[in-house]
Amino acid sequence: MTILADSREAQISQLLGTTIEQLDITDSAFRAAESCYLDLGDHLSQANAQVYVQGSFMLGTVVRPHHRDGEYDLDLVSQLDVAKTSTTQQELKKRVGALLDDYRKEHNGEACESPGKVSEGRRSWCLHYENFHMDVLPAIPDADSPSATAIELTDRNLRNWQKSNPLAYVEWFRTQCAKQFEEERAILASSYGSVDAVPNHRVRTPLHRVVQILKRHRDIYFAGDLDDRPPSSLITTLAGKGYEGETDLVDATMSAVQRMPEHIEKRSGRYWVENPACDGENFADKWNEYEIRRLKFEGWRAAVERDLNEFLLERKGVVALHQRIAKVFGNAPVEDALKTLGARTNSARENGNVHFSTGGLLTTASTATAVPAHRFFGGETAR
């Protein structure tokens, strides 16, 4: 199996990108989660609660769960239009919990499957479905913020109101890859009829893939240590701050990882990675409570850099490279990626779009020497 690319580095990036492509959420899984989210939103709107998606589903950086019995995690905000002076954090959380419990009891399963149960988390409530769960975060508008989308939410101890702005964060993330985002939307337009019809959460730029690569690497690296696993918000923020428009995936990932320390601050002796869309929200707050988590983050970051270097330095052949990537990201997605790339190579060959580059690699570059299509009929080859 030969990968279509113009250089060895590009070949590795193409295999890595296609491997991560296999970990995208499937259309059926996305539709199932989306239908339940919309159904919940309709129900809670009757109580004047606004429900919207935040996190990886909105960003387009969902990665298939590592374990076979793992579940997709859909993060929602349930925003009630009440003043902070008219409620307490405990009252707000109980009210949203009651609304969710009523939804579970009244649900008829027509629009989507019925949630199995409702459980309480430290900050949120969780609706459990067969193959995914929805974490619902109670919130109210932040009347003190100049942003119309800013919110306040309960803290873990129900004492202090915490500030956030999930919708502004999505906009920040997309500005970090704005040029690539519009280019990818234009490519997808043929499938949707127009650029405007392309759903934003379907777009995958190199930055999206970088985040997915890092999340998959983290999931396997911390498979036996979930408590100390770096949160996706931290990884996504540091990757977004470190991304500078690179188009080669290995280069983009390596550069983002190497730049991460530049975006980790120390404020009055506390580690700090600020939410770029909300002043005062610190994604590294747990490092100040648990030093071991920061140390393990640094160990993981170094491991990502080491693994990428080893991909580039592998000189024992393509099989050894495939095995090395499979060790880091899992056998199944690499095997699926090789099949996908094989099919694309055959299709390009049949259309006369495969060429030899000056270095002897197969490429789709039109300036290289064309490779003729092959047709096999019994033991003879027709050209």
Secondary structure as the mmCIF struct_conf table of DSSP 4:
data_model
#
loop_
_struct_conf.conf_type_id
_struct_conf.id
_struct_conf.beg_label_comp_id
_struct_conf.beg_label_asym_id
_struct_conf.beg_label_seq_id
_struct_conf.end_label_comp_id
_struct_conf.end_label_asym_id
_struct_conf.end_label_seq_id
BEND BEND1 ASP A 6 SER A 7
HELX_RH_AL_P HELX_RH_AL_P1 ARG A 8 GLU A 21
TURN_TY1_P TURN_TY1_P1 GLN A 22 LEU A 23
BEND BEND2 ASP A 24 ASP A 24
HELX_LH_PP_P HELX_LH_PP_P1 ILE A 25 THR A 26
HELX_RH_AL_P HELX_RH_AL_P2 ASP A 27 SER A 45
TURN_TY1_P TURN_TY1_P2 GLN A 46 ASN A 48
STRN STRN1 ALA A 49 GLN A 54
TURN_TY1_P TURN_TY1_P3 GLY A 55 GLY A 55
HELX_RH_AL_P HELX_RH_AL_P3 SER A 56 LEU A 59
TURN_TY1_P TURN_TY1_P4 GLY A 60 GLY A 60
BEND BEND3 HIS A 66 HIS A 67
TURN_TY1_P TURN_TY1_P5 ARG A 68 ASP A 69
STRN STRN2 TYR A 72 LEU A 80
HELX_RH_3T_P HELX_RH_3T_P1 LYS A 84 SER A 86
HELX_RH_AL_P HELX_RH_AL_P4 GLN A 89 GLU A 106
BEND BEND4 GLY A 109 CYS A 112
HELX_LH_PP_P HELX_LH_PP_P2 GLU A 113 PRO A 115
BEND BEND5 GLY A 116 GLY A 116
STRN STRN3 LYS A 117 GLU A 120
BEND BEND6 ARG A 122 ARG A 123
STRN STRN4 TRP A 125 HIS A 128
BEND BEND7 GLU A 130 ASN A 131
STRN STRN5 PHE A 132 PRO A 141
TURN_TY1_P TURN_TY1_P6 ALA A 143 ASP A 144
BEND BEND8 SER A 145 SER A 147
TURN_TY1_P TURN_TY1_P7 ALA A 148 THR A 149
STRN STRN6 ILE A 151 THR A 154
TURN_TY1_P TURN_TY1_P8 ARG A 156 ASN A 157
BEND BEND9 LEU A 158 ASN A 160
STRN STRN7 TRP A 161 SER A 164
HELX_RH_AL_P HELX_RH_AL_P5 PRO A 166 THR A 175
TURN_TY1_P TURN_TY1_P9 GLN A 176 CYS A 177
HELX_RH_AL_P HELX_RH_AL_P6 ALA A 178 TYR A 192
BEND BEND10 GLY A 193 VAL A 195
TURN_TY1_P TURN_TY1_P10 ASP A 196 ALA A 197
BEND BEND11 VAL A 198 VAL A 198
HELX_RH_3T_P HELX_RH_3T_P2 ASN A 200 ARG A 202
HELX_RH_AL_P HELX_RH_AL_P7 PRO A 206 TYR A 221
TURN_TY1_P TURN_TY1_P11 PHE A 222 GLY A 224
HELX_RH_3T_P HELX_RH_3T_P3 LEU A 226 ASP A 228
HELX_LH_PP_P HELX_LH_PP_P3 ARG A 229 PRO A 231
HELX_RH_AL_P HELX_RH_AL_P8 SER A 232 GLY A 242
BEND BEND12 ASP A 248 ASP A 248
HELX_RH_AL_P HELX_RH_AL_P9 LEU A 249 ARG A 259
HELX_RH_3T_P HELX_RH_3T_P4 MET A 260 HIS A 263
STRN STRN8 GLU A 265 ARG A 267
TURN_TY1_P TURN_TY1_P12 SER A 268 GLY A 269
STRN STRN9 ARG A 270 TRP A 272
STRN STRN10 GLU A 274 GLU A 274
TURN_TY1_P TURN_TY1_P13 PRO A 276 ALA A 277
BEND BEND13 CYS A 278 CYS A 278
TURN_TY1_P TURN_TY1_P14 ASP A 279 GLY A 280
STRN STRN11 ASN A 282 ASN A 282
TURN_TY1_P TURN_TY1_P15 PHE A 283 ALA A 284
HELX_RH_3T_P HELX_RH_3T_P5 ASP A 285 ASN A 288
TURN_TY1_P TURN_TY1_P16 GLU A 289 GLU A 289
HELX_RH_AL_P HELX_RH_AL_P10 GLU A 291 LEU A 313
BEND BEND14 LYS A 316 LYS A 316
HELX_RH_AL_P HELX_RH_AL_P11 VAL A 318 PHE A 329
HELX_RH_AL_P HELX_RH_AL_P12 ASN A 331 GLU A 350
TURN_TY1_P TURN_TY1_P17 ASN A 351 GLY A 352
STRN STRN12 HIS A 355 PHE A 356
TURN_TY1_P TURN_TY1_P18 THR A 358 GLY A 359
BEND BEND15 GLY A 360 GLY A 360
STRN STRN13 LEU A 362 THR A 363
TURN_TY1_P TURN_TY1_P19 SER A 366 THR A 367
BEND BEND16 ALA A 368 ALA A 368
STRN STRN14 THR A 369 ALA A 370
STRN STRN15 ARG A 375 PHE A 377
TURN_TY1_P TURN_TY1_P20 GLY A 378 GLY A 379
STRN STRN16 GLU A 380 ALA A 382
#
